[in-house]
């Protein structure tokens, strides 16, 4: 069975190992533009040996940001700072994707135009959103396509659509947050239209990853079986890999969090959809991460908190697992 340090291929994208840096918001952008903080943050993980870095949730319009400090991909001025980051990460052997998204009702921008499929707040502590008009939805879908075009201009080698954790695509897919009576009340329709326009903007050989919440923890959400059926359609529309997470479309937390608590869902997705699958969720123990790949639960592991603590997580994992991993410069002397 493969190791997390074996190479993997997503469509034509060759990745040197099966370690992915999870997209994690930094809240350090200025008017949606990446800053030196982002350059240091991402490039240090590339130097640290990560195979695939997926840049944090990068939003397709200003009101789609969670906060005013979130990244955007809605104007051309945002391209160059991202390009600088991607080129430098590539220099150290990491491949780079960008997670494209819209926060919808989870936006917390003060006095913002908070929008959603229906006028249902995320929680009692969140603002009641304004229900999107049909023409606004169509404009947002177009913005996903334009954002993808800009991401490719910035040098992105993969696109990840954020369809999880209660953000806009997820909001449309869930009966708990989508009560519309027009065609967008079909909980498949918005996600399908986004996938279509994004896929059209991408080269055929570039991988499209879809991050999905396999289950919702609120009782009026979709079931595991419902979402798996949706993802069969998403595969037909051009999704090449699934990044399998859970929850996030309401204030209800998971019943219990433990190492690899979401990997059982990844395994079923991998077996059912017969596509590459990425598992995420408390996989920072290298032996746990290795077991996920070796036991066939997933093709890649997505590391979040572990890489916040240590940019060189891949090197530390290699040492613990008895694998040789060379870092650039003099960093091998310290590790």
C-alpha positions as CSV (number, residue, x, y, z in Angstrom):
1,X,0.0,0.0,0.0
2,X,1.2,3.6,-0.6
3,X,2.7,5.8,2.0
4,X,1.9,9.5,2.6
5,X,5.4,10.1,1.1
6,X,4.7,8.3,-2.2
7,X,3.8,10.5,-5.2
8,X,0.2,10.8,-6.3
9,X,-1.4,12.1,-9.5
10,X,-4.7,14.1,-9.8
11,X,-5.6,14.1,-13.5
12,X,-2.2,15.3,-15.0
13,X,-1.0,17.1,-11.8
14,X,1.9,15.2,-10.3
15,X,2.3,15.8,-6.6
16,X,5.5,14.7,-4.9
17,X,3.7,13.3,-1.8
18,X,0.2,12.7,-0.4
19,X,0.3,15.5,2.2
20,X,-2.0,18.4,1.5
21,X,-2.0,21.6,3.5
22,X,-5.6,22.3,4.5
23,X,-7.1,25.6,3.4
24,X,-7.2,27.7,6.6
25,X,-8.4,31.4,6.7
26,X,-5.7,33.8,7.9
27,X,-7.8,37.0,8.1
28,X,-4.8,39.0,7.1
29,X,-5.8,40.3,3.6
30,X,-6.2,43.9,2.7
31,X,-9.2,44.6,0.4
32,X,-9.1,40.9,-0.6
33,X,-5.4,41.0,-1.5
34,X,-2.7,38.7,-0.2
35,X,0.0,40.3,2.0
36,X,3.5,39.4,3.1
37,X,1.8,37.4,5.9
38,X,0.4,35.0,3.3
39,X,3.7,34.8,1.4
40,X,5.6,33.7,4.6
41,X,2.7,31.4,5.7
42,X,2.5,29.4,2.5
43,X,6.1,29.4,1.3
44,X,7.3,28.2,4.7
45,X,5.1,25.1,4.3
46,X,6.4,24.5,0.8
47,X,9.9,24.7,2.1
48,X,8.8,22.3,4.9
49,X,8.0,19.5,2.4
50,X,4.3,19.7,1.8
51,X,3.2,18.2,-1.5
52,X,0.0,20.1,-2.2
53,X,-0.9,23.5,-0.7
54,X,-4.4,24.7,-1.1
55,X,-4.7,28.4,-0.4
56,X,-7.4,29.5,2.0
57,X,-11.0,30.3,1.1
58,X,-10.7,32.9,-1.6
59,X,-14.0,34.6,-2.3
60,X,-15.7,35.5,-5.6
61,X,-17.2,38.8,-4.5
62,X,-16.6,41.3,-1.6
63,X,-19.8,40.4,0.3
64,X,-18.8,36.7,-0.1
65,X,-15.9,37.2,2.4
66,X,-16.3,35.9,6.0
67,X,-14.5,39.0,7.3
68,X,-12.9,42.1,5.7
69,X,-9.6,40.3,6.2
70,X,-10.4,37.4,3.9
71,X,-8.9,36.8,0.5
72,X,-10.7,37.7,-2.7
73,X,-10.5,36.7,-6.3
74,X,-13.0,39.2,-7.6
75,X,-10.7,41.8,-9.2
76,X,-7.5,41.7,-11.3
77,X,-5.4,43.5,-8.7
78,X,-5.7,40.4,-6.5
79,X,-3.9,38.2,-9.1
80,X,-0.3,39.4,-8.7
81,X,0.1,38.8,-5.0
82,X,-1.3,35.3,-5.4
83,X,1.0,34.7,-8.3
84,X,4.1,35.6,-6.3
85,X,3.1,33.1,-3.6
86,X,2.4,30.3,-6.0
87,X,5.6,30.8,-8.0
88,X,7.7,30.7,-4.8
89,X,5.9,27.6,-3.5
90,X,6.5,25.8,-6.8
91,X,10.2,26.7,-6.5
92,X,10.4,24.4,-3.5
93,X,8.5,21.5,-5.1
94,X,5.0,22.2,-3.8
95,X,2.0,22.2,-6.1
96,X,-0.6,24.9,-5.3
97,X,-4.4,25.1,-5.6
98,X,-6.8,27.8,-4.6
99,X,-10.1,27.2,-2.8
100,X,-12.8,29.3,-4.4
101,X,-15.8,30.2,-2.3
102,X,-18.6,32.5,-1.1
103,X,-19.5,32.8,2.6
104,X,-23.2,33.5,2.1
105,X,-25.0,33.8,5.4
106,X,-21.8,33.1,7.3
107,X,-20.3,36.5,6.4
108,X,-19.7,38.6,9.5
109,X,-18.7,41.9,7.7
110,X,-20.1,44.8,9.8
111,X,-23.0,46.4,8.0
112,X,-22.5,44.0,5.2
113,X,-25.0,42.8,2.6
114,X,-25.4,39.3,4.1
115,X,-27.1,37.0,1.5
116,X,-28.3,33.4,1.4
117,X,-30.6,31.1,-0.5
118,X,-33.3,31.9,2.1
119,X,-33.7,34.4,4.9
120,X,-32.6,31.9,7.6
121,X,-29.7,32.9,9.9
122,X,-26.8,30.6,10.5
123,X,-27.4,30.8,14.3
124,X,-29.1,33.0,16.8
125,X,-25.9,35.1,17.0
126,X,-25.8,35.8,13.3
127,X,-27.6,38.4,11.2
128,X,-30.7,37.3,9.3
129,X,-29.5,37.2,5.7
130,X,-31.3,38.7,2.7
131,X,-32.7,36.1,0.3
132,X,-30.9,36.3,-3.0
133,X,-32.8,37.2,-6.1
134,X,-32.6,34.9,-9.1
135,X,-30.6,37.4,-11.1
136,X,-28.1,37.8,-8.1
137,X,-27.7,34.0,-8.0
138,X,-26.9,34.0,-11.7
139,X,-24.3,36.8,-11.2
140,X,-22.7,34.9,-8.4
141,X,-22.4,31.8,-10.6
142,X,-20.7,33.9,-13.2
143,X,-18.3,35.3,-10.5
144,X,-17.3,31.7,-9.7
145,X,-16.2,31.3,-13.4
146,X,-14.4,34.7,-13.4
147,X,-12.7,33.9,-10.1
148,X,-11.5,30.6,-11.5
149,X,-10.1,32.4,-14.6
150,X,-8.2,34.8,-12.3
151,X,-6.9,31.9,-10.2
152,X,-5.5,30.3,-13.3
153,X,-3.9,33.6,-14.3
154,X,-2.3,33.6,-10.8
155,X,-0.8,30.2,-11.6
156,X,-3.1,27.9,-9.6
157,X,-2.5,24.2,-10.5
158,X,-5.8,23.0,-9.1
159,X,-9.1,24.5,-8.1
160,X,-11.0,23.5,-5.0
161,X,-14.7,24.5,-4.7
162,X,-15.8,24.9,-1.1
163,X,-19.0,23.1,-0.9
164,X,-18.7,22.3,2.8
165,X,-18.8,23.9,6.3
166,X,-22.0,26.0,5.8
167,X,-20.7,28.3,3.1
168,X,-22.9,29.3,0.1
169,X,-22.7,26.2,-2.0
170,X,-23.4,24.1,1.1
171,X,-26.3,26.4,2.0
172,X,-28.0,25.8,-1.3
173,X,-27.5,22.0,-1.0
174,X,-29.1,21.7,2.4
175,X,-32.9,21.6,3.0
176,X,-32.2,23.3,6.4
177,X,-31.0,26.5,4.7
178,X,-32.7,26.4,1.3
179,X,-36.4,26.9,1.3
180,X,-36.7,28.4,-2.1
181,X,-39.6,27.7,-4.5
182,X,-37.9,28.5,-7.8
183,X,-35.4,26.3,-9.6
184,X,-32.7,27.1,-7.1
185,X,-34.8,25.4,-4.5
186,X,-33.6,22.2,-6.1
187,X,-30.7,21.4,-3.7
188,X,-28.6,20.1,-6.6
189,X,-29.0,23.0,-9.0
190,X,-26.8,25.8,-7.7
191,X,-23.8,23.5,-7.1
192,X,-24.2,21.9,-10.5
193,X,-24.3,25.3,-12.2
194,X,-21.2,26.4,-10.3
195,X,-19.3,23.2,-11.2
196,X,-20.3,23.7,-14.9
197,X,-19.0,27.2,-15.2
198,X,-15.8,26.5,-13.2
199,X,-15.1,23.4,-15.2
200,X,-15.5,25.4,-18.4
201,X,-13.0,28.0,-17.2
202,X,-10.4,25.3,-16.4
203,X,-8.0,23.4,-18.7
204,X,-9.2,19.8,-19.1
205,X,-6.1,18.4,-17.5
206,X,-6.3,20.6,-14.4
207,X,-7.9,18.9,-11.4
208,X,-11.1,20.2,-9.9
209,X,-11.5,19.2,-6.2
210,X,-14.8,19.6,-4.3
211,X,-14.8,19.9,-0.6
212,X,-17.9,18.4,0.8
213,X,-19.5,18.0,4.2
214,X,-20.5,14.3,4.0
215,X,-23.0,14.6,6.8
216,X,-24.7,17.5,8.6
217,X,-25.2,17.3,12.4
218,X,-28.4,19.3,12.4
219,X,-31.6,17.1,12.2
220,X,-33.2,19.0,9.3
221,X,-30.1,18.8,7.0
222,X,-29.3,16.2,4.3
223,X,-28.3,12.6,5.0
224,X,-25.1,10.9,4.2
225,X,-26.8,9.0,1.4
226,X,-28.3,12.2,0.0
227,X,-25.0,13.9,-0.3
228,X,-23.3,10.9,-1.8
229,X,-25.9,10.8,-4.5
230,X,-25.3,14.5,-5.2
231,X,-21.6,13.8,-5.6
232,X,-22.2,11.1,-8.2
233,X,-23.7,13.8,-10.3
234,X,-20.8,16.2,-9.5
235,X,-18.4,13.6,-10.7
236,X,-20.3,13.4,-14.0
237,X,-20.0,17.2,-14.4
238,X,-16.3,17.1,-14.0
239,X,-15.2,16.9,-10.4
240,X,-11.9,15.0,-10.3
241,X,-11.5,14.5,-6.5
242,X,-13.4,15.0,-3.3
243,X,-12.0,16.5,-0.1
244,X,-14.3,14.9,2.5
245,X,-15.2,16.8,5.7
246,X,-18.4,17.1,7.8
247,X,-20.8,19.6,9.4
248,X,-20.7,23.3,9.5
249,X,-24.1,24.4,8.2
250,X,-25.4,25.2,11.7
251,X,-24.2,25.7,15.3
252,X,-24.5,22.0,16.2
253,X,-21.0,20.5,16.6
254,X,-20.0,16.9,15.8
255,X,-21.1,14.4,18.5
256,X,-17.5,13.6,19.2
257,X,-14.1,14.6,17.7
258,X,-11.2,12.1,17.7
259,X,-8.3,11.3,15.4
260,X,-9.5,10.5,11.9
261,X,-13.2,10.9,13.0
262,X,-14.2,11.8,9.4
263,X,-12.1,9.2,7.5
264,X,-14.8,6.6,7.5
265,X,-16.8,8.9,5.2
266,X,-13.8,9.4,2.9
267,X,-13.4,5.6,2.6
268,X,-17.0,5.2,1.4
269,X,-16.6,8.1,-1.1
270,X,-13.5,6.5,-2.4
271,X,-15.1,3.1,-2.9
272,X,-18.3,4.4,-4.3
273,X,-17.2,7.2,-6.6
274,X,-13.9,5.6,-7.7
275,X,-12.1,8.9,-7.7
276,X,-9.2,10.2,-5.6
277,X,-10.3,11.2,-2.1
278,X,-8.7,13.5,0.5
279,X,-9.4,12.9,4.1
280,X,-9.3,15.7,6.7
281,X,-9.9,16.0,10.5
282,X,-7.4,15.5,13.3
283,X,-4.8,13.6,11.2
284,X,-1.8,15.5,12.5
285,X,-0.3,12.4,14.2
286,X,1.9,11.0,11.5
287,X,1.1,7.4,12.3
288,X,-2.6,8.1,12.0
289,X,-2.1,9.9,8.7
290,X,0.0,7.0,7.4
291,X,-2.7,4.5,8.4
292,X,-5.4,6.4,6.5
293,X,-3.4,6.1,3.2
294,X,-2.1,2.6,3.8
295,X,-5.4,1.2,4.7
296,X,-7.1,2.7,1.7
297,X,-9.4,5.2,3.4
298,X,-8.1,8.0,1.2
299,X,-5.5,8.9,-1.4
300,X,-4.2,12.0,0.4
301,X,-4.3,13.4,3.9
302,X,-5.2,17.1,4.6
303,X,-3.3,18.6,7.6
304,X,-4.6,21.7,9.2
305,X,-3.7,22.4,12.9
306,X,-0.6,20.3,12.7
307,X,0.8,22.7,10.0
308,X,-0.3,25.7,12.0
309,X,1.9,24.4,14.8
310,X,4.8,23.4,12.6
311,X,5.5,24.5,9.0
312,X,7.8,21.5,8.8
313,X,5.2,18.9,9.7
314,X,6.1,16.8,6.7
315,X,9.7,16.6,7.8
316,X,8.8,15.7,11.3
317,X,6.4,13.0,10.0
318,X,9.1,11.6,7.8
319,X,11.4,11.3,10.7
320,X,8.8,9.6,12.9
321,X,8.0,7.1,10.1
322,X,11.6,6.4,9.2
323,X,11.4,8.0,5.7
324,X,14.1,10.1,4.1
325,X,12.8,13.6,3.2
326,X,15.3,16.3,2.0
327,X,14.5,19.9,2.7
328,X,16.1,22.8,0.8
329,X,18.9,25.0,2.2
330,X,20.2,24.1,5.6
331,X,16.9,23.0,7.2
332,X,18.0,19.4,7.3
333,X,20.6,20.4,9.9
334,X,17.8,21.4,12.4
335,X,15.6,18.4,11.7
